[in-house]
Amino acid sequence: MSAQTAQSERETGFDRVLAFSVPQNNARGRVVRLGPVLDTVLSAHDYPAPVRHLLGEALVLTALMGSLLKDTGSQLTLQAQADGGAVDLLVCDYREGELRGYVRHDAEKLGRIGASPSLQTLFGEGYLAITFDLAVADERYQGIVPLEGESLAQACESYFERSEQVPSLIRVGIQSSAGGTIAAGLLVQHLPQGEDGQERLHVKEDHPEWEHVATLAGSTRHDELVDPELGLEQLIWRLFHQESEVRAEPLAQLSRGCRCTIEHYEEILGRFPESERAEMRGEDGYVPVECAFCSKILAIDV
């Protein structure tokens, strides 16, 4: 993507998350702009435009929330399941800077609902599950909310409100052209005394600090998010330049990470009885396994 060279060497460009905080207002955030990594994920399947847009938004949200994880080996999974719409499954995950995602859809239904379907039209009735797998503590916790609102971003805001009681604001922008797709997003949260692990603020209470930060962050425009000539540091400066202190730190480079390996599938298939594995084998004696994330077909000898 030619626009990838638009930022200077001192600015955070495509496929990297910028972490930031506004200490005096007890706020933290993440901002990301996906480019080549997003195009790589989308290229695994011939997705129609509405599904490409949906997966782009989901990957941005996954990167924003996944980059909040601190422990090596931890993973965030975003999964939407539904019934009655053109899309019945969406799944993305983030682990140590690696992103992957997949959408299962009904092409015939999708063709009947127009070029810019609403979230409810795409999914019908469904839910959004956000799962945190914490490596160091060896713990998993999950929040589930209905697929409601105008976007996945709104559903994620609802998750933070209902499951974690953390006031949060999310903005996402997506732009497609002949040169590729750009998807970007901003996540801002209010935390008590700026620290994790303390008692959460109830989102219905009045918190002037948060209202101030949310007003500033909410002024983010779509064209600013997807503008490759506007560095992420510049974007944060535009929003919070009047604050006494803003700290920013570029996080690790993002990549498309698919964990489909022969060893992984050998271990899974090895759990099946021999009689069932025999039925799975092709004429060449191997079990063909297709990875939904990258469309790779692996021949497994079990």
C-alpha positions, 0 to 999 in steps of 0.5 A, a space after each residue: 500500500 503506497 500510503 504506508 510511506 506517508 508517515 514520517 519515521 517518528 510517527 506510528 504508521 499502519 498496523 501498529 497500536 498506539 497506547 496513550 493516557 491522560 493522567 490528570 483525567 484518569 483516562 487511557 486509550 488505544 488507537 490503531 490504523 490497519 492497512 496491509 495486515 487487514 488486506 492480508 486477512 481479507 484476501 483469504 476469502 472472496 468476501 462481499 463488500 458488506 462482509 469486508 467492512 464488517 470484518 475490518 471493523 471487528 479486527 480493529 476492535 480486536 486490536 484495540 481491546 487485545 492490546 490492553 492485555 499485559 501478559 505474554 501469551 494472553 489472548 482476546 477473542 471477539 465472537 459474534 453468533 446469530 440466527 436469521 441474518 446473512 451472517 451467522 458467525 464472526 470470530 477474531 482474536 489477538 495474541 501478542 500482536 497477531 491478528 486473525 479473523 473470519 466471517 461465515 455468511 450466506 451469499 444468497 441472503 446477503 445479496 437480498 439485503 442491499 449494499 449497506 445493511 444494518 447490524 441487525 439486518 446482517 446478523 438477525 438475533 444474536 450475541 457478542 462474546 468477548 473472552 480474555 484468556 490470561 496466560 500468567 493467571 491461567 484464567 479465562 473470563 468472558 462477557 456476553 452482550 446482545 448484538 444491538 446498536 448500529 455497529 459492533 463498536 456500540 456492542 463493545 461499548 455495551 460490553 464494557 458498560 455491562 460486564 466491566 463497568 468501565 466508561 468507554 468510548 469507541 470510534 471506528 472508520 473504514 475506507 476502501 479503494 483500489 489500493 486496499 482497505 484502511 480500517 482504524 479505531 480509537 478506544 478511550 476509557 476512564 479508570 479510577 485513579 488511572 489504575 487497573 484492578 481498583 474498584 470500577 466506576 459505575 457508568 451511570 454516576 457523574 464523573 466530570 473528568 470522564 465527561 471532559 475526556 469523552 467529549 474530546 475523544 468523541 469529536 474524532 472524525 471518520 476522515 481523521 481516523 482513515 487518513 494515512 497522512 495523519 500520524 496516530 500521534 498527530 491524531 491524539 495531539 489534535 484531541 488532547 493538546 490542551 491537556 497538561 500531560 498526554 503520554 503516548 507509546 507505540 506498541 509492537 507491530 501487528 501481523 496476520 497470525 494464523 496458528 494452523 499447523 500440522 502438529 496442531 491438527 494432529 493433536 486434535 484428530 488424535 483424540 478421535 477413535 481410529 474408526 472415525 479417522 478412517 472415515 475422514 481420510 481421502 484416497 491418498 490416506 490423509 485427512 484434509 483439513 481447511 483452516 477457515 482463517 487463511 483458507 489453507 488446506 493441510 493434509 494430516 497423516 493420522 
